[in-house]
Amino acid sequence: MSLPSLATQQDATFWGYAIPPERADALLARASARVRRAAGQPITEGVVTVELPVEDGSVDLPAPPVLEVQTVSAVTADGTTTALTGWRWDGERLQLYACTASRVQVTYRRGWATVPEGIVELVCQVANRLADTPVGMEAGVKERSIDDFREVYAVEQTETAGDLLPGELKALRRCLGHPDGVWVVSTR
């Protein structure tokens, strides 16, 4: 099952991208898949269950933003689980009280109900780039020629044809709350 696109043809038009209407849905779906892959998360809202290690009485939950922690269970060596009640989500880490287990299973709701506009615009930008990418480039074609016309692609173009470009990755990190050089160390 594929996830829904993070942007629509109407979004692309709003942001000024001229994506061919007959290919818009496919291009936006491909761009959305690339953005999700680069982000390492689905971005849209959903409920996930993960098993994670306990470190110093707390757990980091992947794929922010975390909207709600629903259940926390200790995982024993044989894989069975026991519900925990002594825990608190502080907005950054899941704090566990009197938990001796080395692993816990956590079910939580994460993601955005409404995709942030920075991500929507980025998906439209990537879809627009994909619309302009010669068909063979993604398959590794380094050059093409017709009669006396010859076109050669730079190595950087062929290497990034299937992924986000460096500037797109930087924009995605900013949208996800990880600007270059700025990391939250603690809050009060």
C-alpha positions as CSV (number, residue, x, y, z in Angstrom):
1,M,0.0,0.0,0.0
2,S,1.5,3.3,-1.0
3,L,1.0,6.4,1.1
4,P,-0.9,9.4,-0.3
5,S,1.1,12.1,-2.0
6,L,2.3,15.0,0.2
7,A,1.1,17.6,-2.4
8,T,-1.5,18.0,-5.2
9,Q,-1.6,19.4,-8.6
10,Q,-3.4,22.4,-7.1
11,D,-0.5,22.9,-4.7
12,A,2.0,22.8,-7.5
13,T,0.1,25.5,-9.4
14,F,-0.2,27.6,-6.2
15,W,3.6,27.4,-5.7
16,G,4.2,28.3,-9.4
17,Y,5.3,24.9,-10.7
18,A,4.1,23.9,-14.2
19,I,3.9,20.2,-13.8
20,P,2.3,18.4,-16.9
21,P,-1.3,17.7,-15.8
22,E,-1.3,14.3,-17.4
23,R,1.7,13.2,-15.4
24,A,1.1,15.3,-12.2
25,D,-0.2,12.5,-10.0
26,A,2.6,10.1,-10.8
27,L,5.3,12.8,-10.5
28,L,3.9,14.0,-7.1
29,A,3.7,10.4,-5.8
30,R,7.4,9.8,-6.9
31,A,8.5,13.1,-5.3
32,S,6.6,12.3,-2.1
33,A,8.3,8.9,-1.9
34,R,11.7,10.5,-2.3
35,V,11.0,13.1,0.4
36,R,9.7,10.5,2.8
37,R,12.8,8.3,2.1
38,A,15.1,11.2,2.7
39,A,13.2,12.2,5.9
40,G,13.2,8.6,7.2
41,Q,9.6,8.9,8.1
42,P,6.1,8.9,6.5
43,I,5.5,12.6,7.6
44,T,1.7,12.2,7.5
45,E,-0.1,11.3,10.8
46,G,-0.2,7.7,11.9
47,V,0.0,5.3,14.8
48,V,3.2,3.3,15.1
49,T,4.4,0.6,17.5
50,V,8.1,0.2,18.0
51,E,10.5,-1.7,20.2
52,L,13.3,0.5,21.6
53,P,16.2,0.2,24.0
54,V,16.0,2.0,27.4
55,E,18.9,4.2,28.1
56,D,19.3,5.8,31.6
57,G,15.6,5.4,32.3
58,S,14.4,7.0,29.2
59,V,13.7,6.4,25.5
60,D,14.0,8.5,22.3
61,L,11.0,8.1,20.0
62,P,11.8,8.1,16.3
63,A,10.0,10.0,13.5
64,P,8.8,13.2,15.2
65,P,6.6,15.0,15.9
66,V,5.1,12.8,18.6
67,L,1.5,13.8,19.2
68,E,0.5,11.3,21.9
69,V,2.1,8.3,23.6
70,Q,-0.6,5.6,23.9
71,T,1.0,2.6,25.6
72,V,4.3,1.6,27.0
73,S,5.2,-2.1,27.8
74,A,8.4,-3.7,29.1
75,V,9.8,-6.4,26.8
76,T,11.3,-9.4,28.6
77,A,14.1,-11.6,27.3
78,D,11.6,-14.1,25.9
79,G,9.7,-11.4,24.0
80,T,6.7,-11.1,26.2
81,T,5.4,-7.7,27.1
82,T,4.0,-6.2,30.4
83,A,2.2,-2.9,30.4
84,L,4.0,-0.1,32.3
85,T,2.2,2.7,34.1
86,G,5.2,4.6,35.5
87,W,6.1,6.7,32.4
88,R,5.8,10.3,31.2
89,W,6.3,11.9,27.8
90,D,8.0,15.2,28.3
91,G,7.8,16.4,24.7
92,E,11.3,15.2,23.9
93,R,11.9,11.9,25.7
94,L,9.8,9.1,27.2
95,Q,10.8,9.0,30.9
96,L,10.4,5.6,32.5
97,Y,10.1,5.3,36.3
98,A,11.0,2.1,38.1
99,C,11.5,0.2,34.9
100,T,14.2,-2.4,35.0
101,A,13.7,-3.7,31.4
102,S,16.4,-3.0,28.8
103,R,13.8,-2.7,26.0
104,V,10.2,-1.4,25.8
105,Q,7.5,-1.5,23.2
106,V,5.8,1.9,22.6
107,T,2.7,2.7,20.7
108,Y,2.3,6.3,19.8
109,R,0.6,8.7,17.4
110,R,3.1,10.8,15.3
111,G,3.2,13.0,12.2
112,W,1.4,16.0,10.9
113,A,-2.4,16.0,10.3
114,T,-1.7,18.8,7.8
115,V,1.6,18.5,5.9
116,P,3.7,21.6,6.6
117,E,3.7,24.0,3.7
118,G,7.5,23.9,3.4
119,I,7.3,20.1,2.7
120,V,4.4,20.6,0.3
121,E,6.4,23.2,-1.6
122,L,9.5,20.9,-1.6
123,V,7.5,18.0,-3.0
124,C,6.2,20.3,-5.8
125,Q,9.8,21.4,-6.5
126,V,11.1,17.8,-6.7
127,A,8.1,16.8,-8.9
128,N,8.9,19.7,-11.2
129,R,12.5,18.6,-11.4
130,L,11.5,15.1,-12.2
131,A,9.2,16.3,-15.0
132,D,12.3,18.0,-16.5
133,T,14.7,15.1,-16.0
134,P,15.5,13.2,-19.2
135,V,14.0,9.7,-19.0
136,G,17.4,7.9,-19.3
137,M,19.2,9.9,-16.7
138,E,17.6,8.0,-13.8
139,A,18.5,4.7,-15.4
140,G,22.2,5.8,-15.4
141,V,22.4,7.1,-19.0
142,K,25.4,9.5,-19.1
143,E,24.9,10.8,-22.5
144,R,22.5,10.7,-25.5
145,S,22.7,11.8,-29.1
146,I,20.4,12.3,-32.1
147,D,22.1,12.9,-35.4
148,D,24.5,15.7,-34.8
149,F,23.0,16.7,-31.4
150,R,24.8,15.3,-28.4
151,E,23.9,15.8,-24.7
152,V,26.2,14.7,-21.8
153,Y,25.1,14.7,-18.2
154,A,27.4,15.6,-15.3
155,V,28.3,12.8,-12.9
156,E,26.5,14.7,-10.1
157,Q,23.3,14.8,-12.1
158,T,23.2,11.1,-12.7
159,E,24.2,10.3,-9.1
160,T,21.4,12.5,-7.6
161,A,18.7,11.7,-10.3
162,G,17.1,9.2,-8.0
163,D,17.4,11.1,-4.8
164,L,17.0,14.7,-3.4
165,L,19.6,17.2,-4.4
166,P,21.8,18.7,-1.6
167,G,19.8,21.9,-1.5
168,E,16.5,19.9,-1.3
169,L,17.9,17.8,1.6
170,K,18.9,21.0,3.4
171,A,15.4,22.4,2.9
172,L,13.9,19.1,4.2
173,R,16.0,19.2,7.3
174,R,14.8,22.8,8.0
175,C,11.2,21.7,7.5
176,L,11.6,18.8,9.9
177,G,13.0,21.1,12.6
178,H,16.7,20.3,12.1
179,P,18.4,23.4,10.7
180,D,22.1,23.0,10.0
181,G,24.2,23.6,13.1
182,V,21.2,24.0,15.5
183,W,20.3,21.1,17.8
184,V,18.3,21.1,21.0
185,V,20.5,20.0,23.8
186,S,18.0,20.6,26.7
187,T,14.9,22.6,27.5
188,R,13.7,24.2,30.7
